[in-house]
Amino acid sequence: MNPADVELLRLLAGRLERLSVDSHWARRASGLRGNLLKVLDEIEAGRDVGPGRVTPLIDRAFELLRRAAREIPDVDEILKKSDQAARPQHPTP
């Protein structure tokens, strides 16, 4: 197993763990993270884990993280709305 792939699996597992429990994707992330950790355990135990098993997990993890990221609100938009709400409204003559 390529060391870079092993490191990527660890990184993805960590990112999936950090998804907010309020996220629609959190439950799926939990299951996928479990699969990633299982594969990592097998690799660390010296078992041969082929790319046919690892590549789909990596692809699914990236896709899930992409979808979860779409739920994150745009900070600039929030600040803009906050600024507009904080400005006093002047009636127009």
Biotite code that builds the C-alpha atoms (Angstrom):
import biotite.structure as struc

atoms = struc.array([
    struc.Atom([0.000, 0.000, 0.000], chain_id="A", res_id=1, res_name="MET", atom_name="CA", element="C"),
    struc.Atom([1.280, 3.409, -0.981], chain_id="A", res_id=2, res_name="ASN", atom_name="CA", element="C"),
    struc.Atom([2.192, 5.467, 2.161], chain_id="A", res_id=3, res_name="PRO", atom_name="CA", element="C"),
    struc.Atom([0.502, 8.523, 0.629], chain_id="A", res_id=4, res_name="ALA", atom_name="CA", element="C"),
    struc.Atom([-2.776, 6.581, 0.342], chain_id="A", res_id=5, res_name="ASP", atom_name="CA", element="C"),
    struc.Atom([-2.509, 5.481, 3.966], chain_id="A", res_id=6, res_name="VAL", atom_name="CA", element="C"),
    struc.Atom([-1.989, 9.088, 5.037], chain_id="A", res_id=7, res_name="GLU", atom_name="CA", element="C"),
    struc.Atom([-4.928, 10.179, 2.868], chain_id="A", res_id=8, res_name="LEU", atom_name="CA", element="C"),
    struc.Atom([-7.154, 7.559, 4.515], chain_id="A", res_id=9, res_name="LEU", atom_name="CA", element="C"),
    struc.Atom([-6.176, 8.925, 7.936], chain_id="A", res_id=10, res_name="ARG", atom_name="CA", element="C"),
    struc.Atom([-6.816, 12.492, 6.835], chain_id="A", res_id=11, res_name="LEU", atom_name="CA", element="C"),
    struc.Atom([-10.231, 11.657, 5.398], chain_id="A", res_id=12, res_name="LEU", atom_name="CA", element="C"),
    struc.Atom([-11.234, 9.704, 8.518], chain_id="A", res_id=13, res_name="ALA", atom_name="CA", element="C"),
    struc.Atom([-10.323, 12.728, 10.632], chain_id="A", res_id=14, res_name="GLY", atom_name="CA", element="C"),
    struc.Atom([-12.262, 15.115, 8.404], chain_id="A", res_id=15, res_name="ARG", atom_name="CA", element="C"),
    struc.Atom([-15.337, 12.887, 8.461], chain_id="A", res_id=16, res_name="LEU", atom_name="CA", element="C"),
    struc.Atom([-15.156, 12.764, 12.245], chain_id="A", res_id=17, res_name="GLU", atom_name="CA", element="C"),
    struc.Atom([-15.270, 16.551, 12.418], chain_id="A", res_id=18, res_name="ARG", atom_name="CA", element="C"),
    struc.Atom([-18.561, 16.933, 10.550], chain_id="A", res_id=19, res_name="LEU", atom_name="CA", element="C"),
    struc.Atom([-21.195, 18.584, 12.689], chain_id="A", res_id=20, res_name="SER", atom_name="CA", element="C"),
    struc.Atom([-23.733, 16.201, 14.175], chain_id="A", res_id=21, res_name="VAL", atom_name="CA", element="C"),
    struc.Atom([-26.324, 18.643, 12.851], chain_id="A", res_id=22, res_name="ASP", atom_name="CA", element="C"),
    struc.Atom([-25.202, 17.909, 9.309], chain_id="A", res_id=23, res_name="SER", atom_name="CA", element="C"),
    struc.Atom([-27.466, 15.799, 7.155], chain_id="A", res_id=24, res_name="HIS", atom_name="CA", element="C"),
    struc.Atom([-24.347, 13.890, 6.136], chain_id="A", res_id=25, res_name="TRP", atom_name="CA", element="C"),
    struc.Atom([-23.067, 13.078, 9.636], chain_id="A", res_id=26, res_name="ALA", atom_name="CA", element="C"),
    struc.Atom([-24.685, 9.645, 9.862], chain_id="A", res_id=27, res_name="ARG", atom_name="CA", element="C"),
    struc.Atom([-23.322, 8.553, 6.495], chain_id="A", res_id=28, res_name="ARG", atom_name="CA", element="C"),
    struc.Atom([-19.958, 9.992, 7.446], chain_id="A", res_id=29, res_name="ALA", atom_name="CA", element="C"),
    struc.Atom([-19.915, 7.882, 10.576], chain_id="A", res_id=30, res_name="SER", atom_name="CA", element="C"),
    struc.Atom([-20.401, 4.659, 8.636], chain_id="A", res_id=31, res_name="GLY", atom_name="CA", element="C"),
    struc.Atom([-17.861, 5.585, 5.994], chain_id="A", res_id=32, res_name="LEU", atom_name="CA", element="C"),
    struc.Atom([-15.368, 6.632, 8.659], chain_id="A", res_id=33, res_name="ARG", atom_name="CA", element="C"),
    struc.Atom([-15.812, 3.227, 10.288], chain_id="A", res_id=34, res_name="GLY", atom_name="CA", element="C"),
    struc.Atom([-14.950, 1.559, 6.985], chain_id="A", res_id=35, res_name="ASN", atom_name="CA", element="C"),
    struc.Atom([-11.885, 3.758, 6.555], chain_id="A", res_id=36, res_name="LEU", atom_name="CA", element="C"),
    struc.Atom([-10.686, 2.911, 10.065], chain_id="A", res_id=37, res_name="LEU", atom_name="CA", element="C"),
    struc.Atom([-11.249, -0.791, 9.449], chain_id="A", res_id=38, res_name="LYS", atom_name="CA", element="C"),
    struc.Atom([-9.101, -0.633, 6.311], chain_id="A", res_id=39, res_name="VAL", atom_name="CA", element="C"),
    struc.Atom([-6.424, 1.312, 8.194], chain_id="A", res_id=40, res_name="LEU", atom_name="CA", element="C"),
    struc.Atom([-6.403, -1.347, 10.925], chain_id="A", res_id=41, res_name="ASP", atom_name="CA", element="C"),
    struc.Atom([-5.963, -4.054, 8.294], chain_id="A", res_id=42, res_name="GLU", atom_name="CA", element="C"),
    struc.Atom([-3.095, -2.161, 6.669], chain_id="A", res_id=43, res_name="ILE", atom_name="CA", element="C"),
    struc.Atom([-1.390, -1.617, 10.030], chain_id="A", res_id=44, res_name="GLU", atom_name="CA", element="C"),
    struc.Atom([-1.792, -5.326, 10.768], chain_id="A", res_id=45, res_name="ALA", atom_name="CA", element="C"),
    struc.Atom([0.198, -6.043, 7.607], chain_id="A", res_id=46, res_name="GLY", atom_name="CA", element="C"),
    struc.Atom([-2.684, -7.350, 5.509], chain_id="A", res_id=47, res_name="ARG", atom_name="CA", element="C"),
    struc.Atom([-2.702, -6.620, 1.808], chain_id="A", res_id=48, res_name="ASP", atom_name="CA", element="C"),
    struc.Atom([-5.485, -4.185, 0.952], chain_id="A", res_id=49, res_name="VAL", atom_name="CA", element="C"),
    struc.Atom([-5.759, -3.571, -2.749], chain_id="A", res_id=50, res_name="GLY", atom_name="CA", element="C"),
    struc.Atom([-6.614, -0.341, -4.526], chain_id="A", res_id=51, res_name="PRO", atom_name="CA", element="C"),
    struc.Atom([-9.899, -1.874, -5.651], chain_id="A", res_id=52, res_name="GLY", atom_name="CA", element="C"),
    struc.Atom([-11.057, -1.583, -2.067], chain_id="A", res_id=53, res_name="ARG", atom_name="CA", element="C"),
    struc.Atom([-9.330, 1.659, -1.085], chain_id="A", res_id=54, res_name="VAL", atom_name="CA", element="C"),
    struc.Atom([-10.075, 3.831, -4.128], chain_id="A", res_id=55, res_name="THR", atom_name="CA", element="C"),
    struc.Atom([-13.894, 3.644, -3.820], chain_id="A", res_id=56, res_name="PRO", atom_name="CA", element="C"),
    struc.Atom([-13.660, 4.546, -0.126], chain_id="A", res_id=57, res_name="LEU", atom_name="CA", element="C"),
    struc.Atom([-11.490, 7.564, -0.900], chain_id="A", res_id=58, res_name="ILE", atom_name="CA", element="C"),
    struc.Atom([-13.843, 8.643, -3.688], chain_id="A", res_id=59, res_name="ASP", atom_name="CA", element="C"),
    struc.Atom([-16.914, 8.307, -1.442], chain_id="A", res_id=60, res_name="ARG", atom_name="CA", element="C"),
    struc.Atom([-15.229, 10.207, 1.376], chain_id="A", res_id=61, res_name="ALA", atom_name="CA", element="C"),
    struc.Atom([-14.379, 13.138, -0.888], chain_id="A", res_id=62, res_name="PHE", atom_name="CA", element="C"),
    struc.Atom([-17.898, 13.187, -2.326], chain_id="A", res_id=63, res_name="GLU", atom_name="CA", element="C"),
    struc.Atom([-19.478, 13.137, 1.122], chain_id="A", res_id=64, res_name="LEU", atom_name="CA", element="C"),
    struc.Atom([-17.205, 15.948, 2.309], chain_id="A", res_id=65, res_name="LEU", atom_name="CA", element="C"),
    struc.Atom([-18.089, 17.992, -0.796], chain_id="A", res_id=66, res_name="ARG", atom_name="CA", element="C"),
    struc.Atom([-21.791, 17.583, -0.099], chain_id="A", res_id=67, res_name="ARG", atom_name="CA", element="C"),
    struc.Atom([-21.389, 18.409, 3.573], chain_id="A", res_id=68, res_name="ALA", atom_name="CA", element="C"),
    struc.Atom([-19.394, 21.522, 2.682], chain_id="A", res_id=69, res_name="ALA", atom_name="CA", element="C"),
    struc.Atom([-22.310, 22.808, 0.624], chain_id="A", res_id=70, res_name="ARG", atom_name="CA", element="C"),
    struc.Atom([-24.320, 23.021, 3.860], chain_id="A", res_id=71, res_name="GLU", atom_name="CA", element="C"),
    struc.Atom([-21.813, 25.400, 5.426], chain_id="A", res_id=72, res_name="ILE", atom_name="CA", element="C"),
    struc.Atom([-23.178, 28.922, 5.265], chain_id="A", res_id=73, res_name="PRO", atom_name="CA", element="C"),
    struc.Atom([-21.280, 31.614, 3.406], chain_id="A", res_id=74, res_name="ASP", atom_name="CA", element="C"),
    struc.Atom([-19.621, 33.781, 6.072], chain_id="A", res_id=75, res_name="VAL", atom_name="CA", element="C"),
    struc.Atom([-19.526, 36.840, 3.812], chain_id="A", res_id=76, res_name="ASP", atom_name="CA", element="C"),
    struc.Atom([-23.256, 36.574, 3.184], chain_id="A", res_id=77, res_name="GLU", atom_name="CA", element="C"),
    struc.Atom([-23.974, 36.233, 6.912], chain_id="A", res_id=78, res_name="ILE", atom_name="CA", element="C"),
    struc.Atom([-21.830, 39.288, 7.700], chain_id="A", res_id=79, res_name="LEU", atom_name="CA", element="C"),
    struc.Atom([-23.500, 41.279, 4.959], chain_id="A", res_id=80, res_name="LYS", atom_name="CA", element="C"),
    struc.Atom([-26.970, 40.486, 6.333], chain_id="A", res_id=81, res_name="LYS", atom_name="CA", element="C"),
    struc.Atom([-25.781, 41.253, 9.854], chain_id="A", res_id=82, res_name="SER", atom_name="CA", element="C"),
    struc.Atom([-24.417, 44.642, 8.764], chain_id="A", res_id=83, res_name="ASP", atom_name="CA", element="C"),
    struc.Atom([-27.642, 45.479, 6.977], chain_id="A", res_id=84, res_name="GLN", atom_name="CA", element="C"),
    struc.Atom([-29.713, 44.550, 10.025], chain_id="A", res_id=85, res_name="ALA", atom_name="CA", element="C"),
    struc.Atom([-27.502, 46.654, 12.320], chain_id="A", res_id=86, res_name="ALA", atom_name="CA", element="C"),
    struc.Atom([-27.793, 49.846, 10.220], chain_id="A", res_id=87, res_name="ARG", atom_name="CA", element="C"),
    struc.Atom([-30.563, 52.186, 11.277], chain_id="A", res_id=88, res_name="PRO", atom_name="CA", element="C"),
    struc.Atom([-33.280, 52.493, 8.702], chain_id="A", res_id=89, res_name="GLN", atom_name="CA", element="C"),
    struc.Atom([-33.877, 56.089, 7.624], chain_id="A", res_id=90, res_name="HIS", atom_name="CA", element="C"),
    struc.Atom([-37.199, 56.872, 6.038], chain_id="A", res_id=91, res_name="PRO", atom_name="CA", element="C"),
    struc.Atom([-36.928, 58.322, 2.578], chain_id="A", res_id=92, res_name="THR", atom_name="CA", element="C"),
    struc.Atom([-38.577, 61.748, 2.140], chain_id="A", res_id=93, res_name="PRO", atom_name="CA", element="C"),
])
